Every structure is written in structure tokens, then in C-alpha cells.
């Protein structure tokens, strides 16, 4: 019995998995900011679903260092040394949330994806995951000729590179406030709010409301903000593809992409993805897929636990 977790800045999902990682014996979703620690949520979960896990693995939104994570968009940290005794385990596995997402891709079926670009029919090689949600996460899977190996990174916090005068104005607007302007500041839930503030001068809306207004074409600024973010998202996904030489494909995870599919399909995303000068042809051959299954990171955490903590 594996206890798997997906700890994000907005929600934390906990699940029990026994064998088939696609089927959860129990699952709960908790608002992350409404709780003081992961330990508190784990205890509440196990009171509701009594079990003694034989392994535990958690994908956490932040860099994992020596079994500790300072969660990027939360006030509390996650520490494996606190979780292990609570669960009566020798070891608890902590993964970056995008690392867990990347692990989970192998558990998905074709119905779990929306294809933005078919790319080359025989595409193979390294793979990249670029996920806009509360923040912007990235991860990779390198191909050794026989199988993929997952690795984490913090590429979402690299410097935002504007592509035109409007984007340069956005960078300058945010630099006055934040100093360093990362891709996460302009390509995420907070990024969409930041773009709307830049275009309108102020913003009292959250990202979900901006997206819904844009999709309904009920607010011109919302439409412009979402389209600008989609273009930035495409450019950064293309950057990741080049950095990883991700000829095997780019996957868009996170909560935003499935909700804005009409704007992703409109063309600006793939135009920005492939507009890379001499490497445009290479980018055009890379498959691009949107992950539709919001349990991918949970399945990935369970797969990692089964592979790393319970090797056969």
C-alpha cells in the first residue's frame, strides 16, 4: 500500500494506491493554504482512510534538497524526516512536483492527452514537461536508448526573455515591482494576473476569472492578457524543447492548459513554439501534447515509490 501525494500551492491531493497506480483506493483534496503542514493533512487523511502504508512518496512544488522542500508558493515546508516517523517508515520519498508529473506520463493512455501538434510520426528521444498552474514548473526525461529517466529542474524561474515591445513593457513593469522577472511571473496563474495588471493598470480578478472572461470574449483586456500569456507559454515550451533536445515530445501539464484549450488551439502557442530561427524545422517535428488527467502527478508519485522504494 503506497501513500502518494501531490502538494501544490493551491491544492494538495493525497491518495492510497495498491498495485494499479491508475486506480486509487482512496483520494482526498485539501486546500493547501488552509492547513499548517503536510503532516496535519496526512494525519487527517489517515483518520478518514485508516491504513498502514508500506511506502510513501510526495511530489512537492519546489526544489528538493536533502529531503527538504521550501514550497515555492506556500508558507510551510515539507520535510521527509518529519513524515517518515509519522508514517512509521524508514524513508519517505520527496520529488519535485514536475518530477512526479513526468513519472506519471507512462501511466497515461491516449485519452489522457489533447494533441496540439502531431510532430514527426517517428519522434523519439528526450522529453520535456512544461506546466503552468499556480506557478510554472518544468522537468525532463532523458532517453538512454531503451527507456526514459526522469529528472527535475527549476526552469520556470529562469529570466523572462521578451519577444516584442509589448512583452518588453511587461518585463519592465514587473521588474520595477519584483526586480527579477522569471517566466513564472508571466506564465502561470499569478502571471496571468500580472499581465492583466500591466494591460489595465490594475486587477481585482483572479486567474480563473480572467480565463473564463477571455474564453467567453466578455472582457477585451482578459482576451488580450490570455493571448499574451499563451504566446509566452509557447515560446518558453519551445525554449525547453531546445534546451533538452526534446525530440520525443513536449507535454503541457498543470491546471491551466486543459482549461484554455480553445486559445491553445488558436495558433499563437504553436507559432511561438516553433519560431526559433534556424531551428524552426526541428521544433515543428516535435510532438506537443496537453495532459488532461489531473491525477498524473499522484500516479507518478506512486510509480516513483514503487520503483525507488520497492524495487523488485
Buried (B, 14 or more C-beta within 10 A) or exposed (E): EBBBBBBBBBBBBBBBBBEEBBEBBBBBEBEBBEBEBBBEBBEBBBEEBEBEBBBBBBBBBBBBEEBBBBBBBBEBBBBBEBBBEBBEBEBBBBBBBBBBBBBBBBBBEEEBBBEBBEBBEEBEBBBBBBBBBBBBBBBBBBBEEEEBEBBBBBBBBBEBBBEEEBBEEBBEBBEEEEEEBBBBBBBBBBBBBBBBBBBBEEBEBEBEBBBBBBBEEEBEBBBBBBBBBBBBBBBBBBBBBBBBBBBBBBBBBBBBBBBBBEBBEEEBBBBBBBBBEEEEEBBBBBBBBBBBBBBBBBBBBBBBBBBBBEEE
